[in-house]
């Protein structure tokens, strides 16, 4: 399995609008972050988790040649902004693209992108809308995944596991059924939006991540969805030995 961190940033990106860097070292390219998104390649099938506003740029920069299936974690802008790009992606490649989302997330999609569901948009005919269970297994492109939900503001966010790998973003707590599903993994990529600054904002921080690590004991942990309060070099010195920060373009083979 090949994993590429397409974007490692929070909802506002790094730097934020008007070139606001906050606590970041402006000279470190690893502090330049697109909105959080992930690419998976499994048995020659190509998956993307979340489609932030920079998806087109991320796909081109990483020389990704196709997409078979997309998993959407929830309906916030920084995770669904490029859903309309998938219509052109499907038509240009000449095959359907599956888009997986929970019932809650699909409701948000229909409110935001109603034109994609009303049958009048020709290119949208190449998209196959698929329903994620709130908890359990699902099969996309012949490959079985597991999923569960974590609370995030007034939303619920879908997390995913495939074999020894799991991805959890936009969370404040992880319910017991989620922790049970995460046990035994080797690699956990998980949101740490707040870094060293605990805050009740629907997101997580390093202390929360450490508690999860103690319960599920993954071999390697990569922190993503990082805000402009998290300077890459400064934060690395505060991390446990098996924990590291994501950066845009980071590639992992598992």
Buried (B, 14 or more C-beta within 10 A) or exposed (E): BEBBBBBBBBBBBBBBEEEEBBBBEEEEEBBBBBBBBBBBBBEEBBBBBBBBBBBEBBBEEBEBEBBBBBBBBBBBEBBBBBBBBBBEBBBEBEEEBBBBBBEBBBEBBBEBBEEBBEEEBEBBEBBBBBEBBBBEEBEBBEBEBBBBBBBBEEBBBBBBBBBBBBBBBBBBEBBEEBEEBBEEBEBBBBBBBBBBEEBEBBBBBBEBBBEBBEEBEBEBBBBBBBBBBBBBEBBEEEBEEEBBBBBBBBEBEB
